[in-house]
Amino acid sequence: MSAQRTVQSVTPAVLHPLVAEGRAPRLLDVRTPAEFRTAHIPGSYNVPLHTLREHRAELRSHLDEEVVLVCRSGQRAREAEQALAQAGLPNLRVLEGGMNAWEAAGAPVERGPERWDMERQVRLVAGSAVLVTGLLGVLVPGVHLVGTAIGAGLTYAAIGNSCAMGVLLSKLPYNRGPRTDIRTVIAELRSAS
């Protein structure tokens, strides 16, 4: 059995002065393009987690310096760290607490059009489905079982730290935003070197 790797992190309090002084490490934001457009750290590059996983070997040759990975809360950034570490990239860190902690610390954020984050969308869809099927269950026997299935799915999502409903919602046009092209990302990384 292999030992669990320790993920290195950096706090907003440590990263903020580096960003302000123009000495920040390479910042890769692994959220969706729509999330990135809503709010991101100035100077960061958007490389959604699925794109990063698929093209980590290509990215590796353009990330030879320190890299800080950013997401909403830190979970996706830890997954990205694992994928890039497996590709042989050293000097990886995760922004502790993600954009939630960055914004709570009062650090600078570039803002675009406001969108609901994925967690809020999941709560809306799941809660609405449970409410509607619970009310309909009074009139139509068995409909309440849909709400029970959603509850089971949310329980599994919490235990497995994954969310099928979130994955499905992320495929909606509202959540996709502009498509991330790996060639564009690599060109941006090259030009900043």
C-alpha positions as CSV (number, residue, x, y, z in Angstrom):
1,M,0.0,0.0,0.0
2,S,1.4,3.4,-1.0
3,A,1.7,6.3,1.4
4,Q,-0.7,9.2,1.1
5,R,1.0,12.3,-0.5
6,T,0.9,15.5,1.5
7,V,-0.5,18.4,-0.6
8,Q,1.4,21.6,-0.1
9,S,-0.8,24.7,0.3
10,V,-0.4,28.5,0.5
11,T,-2.7,30.8,2.4
12,P,-4.3,33.9,0.9
13,A,-2.3,36.0,3.4
14,V,0.9,34.7,2.0
15,L,-0.1,34.8,-1.7
16,H,-1.8,38.2,-1.7
17,P,1.4,40.3,-1.2
18,L,3.1,38.3,-4.0
19,V,0.2,39.0,-6.4
20,A,0.3,42.7,-5.4
21,E,4.0,43.0,-5.9
22,G,3.9,41.1,-9.3
23,R,6.0,38.2,-7.9
24,A,3.2,35.6,-7.7
25,P,3.9,32.1,-8.9
26,R,2.0,30.8,-11.9
27,L,-1.7,30.8,-10.9
28,L,-3.8,28.1,-12.5
29,D,-7.6,28.3,-11.8
30,V,-9.1,24.9,-12.4
31,R,-12.8,25.9,-12.2
32,T,-15.1,26.0,-15.1
33,P,-14.8,28.9,-17.6
34,A,-18.1,30.3,-16.4
35,E,-16.9,30.3,-12.7
36,F,-13.6,31.9,-13.8
37,R,-15.4,34.6,-15.7
38,T,-17.5,35.5,-12.7
39,A,-14.5,36.0,-10.4
40,H,-10.8,35.2,-10.5
41,I,-7.5,36.3,-9.1
42,P,-5.8,38.9,-11.4
43,G,-3.1,37.3,-13.5
44,S,-4.5,33.7,-13.1
45,Y,-4.9,31.3,-16.1
46,N,-8.1,29.3,-16.5
47,V,-7.4,25.6,-17.1
48,P,-10.5,23.7,-16.1
49,L,-9.9,20.5,-14.2
50,H,-11.0,18.2,-17.0
51,T,-8.8,20.0,-19.5
52,L,-5.8,19.9,-17.1
53,R,-6.2,16.2,-16.6
54,E,-6.5,15.5,-20.3
55,H,-3.5,17.7,-21.3
56,R,-1.3,17.5,-18.2
57,A,1.7,16.2,-20.2
58,E,1.4,19.2,-22.6
59,L,1.0,21.6,-19.8
60,R,4.0,20.2,-17.9
61,S,6.5,21.5,-20.3
62,H,5.1,25.1,-19.9
63,L,5.0,25.0,-16.1
64,D,8.6,24.6,-15.0
65,E,8.3,27.1,-12.2
66,E,6.2,27.3,-9.0
67,V,2.5,26.8,-9.6
68,V,-0.5,27.6,-7.3
69,L,-3.7,25.8,-8.1
70,V,-7.0,27.6,-7.4
71,C,-10.7,26.5,-7.3
72,R,-13.7,27.5,-5.3
73,S,-12.9,25.7,-2.0
74,G,-9.7,23.7,-2.6
75,Q,-11.1,20.3,-3.6
76,R,-10.7,20.5,-7.4
77,A,-7.3,22.2,-6.9
78,R,-6.1,19.2,-4.9
79,E,-7.3,16.9,-7.7
80,A,-5.4,19.0,-10.2
81,E,-2.3,18.9,-8.0
82,Q,-2.5,15.1,-7.9
83,A,-2.8,15.0,-11.7
84,L,0.1,17.4,-12.3
85,A,2.3,15.6,-9.7
86,Q,1.7,12.3,-11.5
87,A,2.9,14.0,-14.7
88,G,6.1,14.9,-12.9
89,L,5.6,18.6,-12.1
90,P,7.3,19.8,-8.9
91,N,6.7,22.9,-6.8
92,L,2.9,22.6,-6.8
93,R,0.7,24.2,-4.1
94,V,-3.0,24.6,-3.6
95,L,-4.6,27.9,-2.5
96,E,-5.9,27.0,0.9
97,G,-9.7,27.6,1.0
98,G,-9.7,28.5,-2.7
99,M,-11.5,31.6,-4.0
100,N,-13.8,31.5,-1.0
101,A,-10.9,32.2,1.4
102,W,-9.2,34.6,-1.1
103,E,-12.4,36.8,-1.3
104,A,-13.0,36.5,2.5
105,A,-9.4,37.8,3.0
106,G,-10.3,40.9,1.0
107,A,-7.7,40.1,-1.7
108,P,-8.2,41.6,-5.2
109,V,-10.6,39.9,-7.6
110,E,-11.4,40.5,-11.3
111,R,-15.2,40.2,-11.7
112,G,-17.4,39.4,-14.7
113,P,-21.0,38.6,-15.0
114,E,-22.5,37.2,-11.8
115,R,-23.5,33.5,-11.8
116,W,-24.7,31.1,-9.2
117,D,-22.0,28.7,-8.1
118,M,-22.5,25.0,-8.7
119,E,-23.1,24.1,-5.1
120,R,-26.0,26.6,-5.0
121,Q,-27.5,25.3,-8.2
122,V,-27.3,21.7,-6.9
123,R,-29.1,22.8,-3.7
124,L,-31.8,24.6,-5.8
125,V,-32.4,21.6,-8.1
126,A,-32.3,18.9,-5.4
127,G,-34.4,21.0,-2.9
128,S,-37.0,21.8,-5.6
129,A,-37.2,18.1,-6.7
130,V,-37.7,16.9,-3.1
131,L,-40.3,19.6,-2.4
132,V,-42.3,19.0,-5.6
133,T,-42.2,15.2,-5.3
134,G,-43.1,15.4,-1.6
135,L,-46.1,17.5,-2.3
136,L,-47.1,15.4,-5.3
137,G,-46.7,12.3,-3.1
138,V,-49.8,13.3,-1.2
139,L,-51.8,12.9,-4.4
140,V,-49.8,10.3,-6.4
141,P,-48.6,7.3,-4.4
142,G,-44.9,6.5,-4.9
143,V,-43.8,9.9,-6.3
144,H,-42.2,10.7,-2.9
145,L,-39.6,8.0,-3.8
146,V,-38.0,10.4,-6.3
147,G,-37.1,12.6,-3.4
148,T,-35.8,9.6,-1.5
149,A,-33.6,8.7,-4.5
150,I,-32.3,12.3,-4.6
151,G,-31.5,12.2,-0.9
152,A,-29.6,8.9,-1.4
153,G,-27.6,10.5,-4.3
154,L,-26.7,13.5,-2.2
155,T,-25.6,11.2,0.7
156,Y,-23.4,9.2,-1.7
157,A,-22.0,12.5,-3.1
158,A,-21.0,13.6,0.4
159,I,-19.4,10.2,1.2
160,G,-17.6,9.8,-2.2
161,N,-16.8,13.6,-2.5
162,S,-18.3,13.7,-6.0
163,C,-21.6,15.0,-7.2
164,A,-23.4,13.5,-10.3
165,M,-25.9,16.3,-10.2
166,G,-23.2,18.9,-10.2
167,V,-21.5,17.1,-13.2
168,L,-24.8,17.1,-15.1
169,L,-25.5,20.8,-14.2
170,S,-22.0,21.8,-15.3
171,K,-22.9,20.6,-18.9
172,L,-25.6,23.2,-19.2
173,P,-24.7,26.2,-21.5
174,Y,-25.2,28.5,-18.6
175,N,-22.4,26.8,-16.7
176,R,-20.0,26.1,-19.6
177,G,-19.0,29.6,-20.5
178,P,-16.5,30.0,-23.3
179,R,-14.8,26.8,-24.3
180,T,-11.2,26.4,-23.1
181,D,-8.8,25.6,-25.9
182,I,-5.5,24.0,-24.7
183,R,-3.6,25.7,-27.5
184,T,-4.8,29.1,-26.3
185,V,-3.9,28.3,-22.7
186,I,-0.4,27.1,-23.7
187,A,0.1,30.3,-25.9
188,E,-0.9,32.5,-22.9
189,L,1.5,30.5,-20.6
190,R,4.3,30.9,-23.2
191,S,3.8,34.7,-23.7
192,A,3.9,35.2,-19.9
193,S,7.2,33.5,-19.5
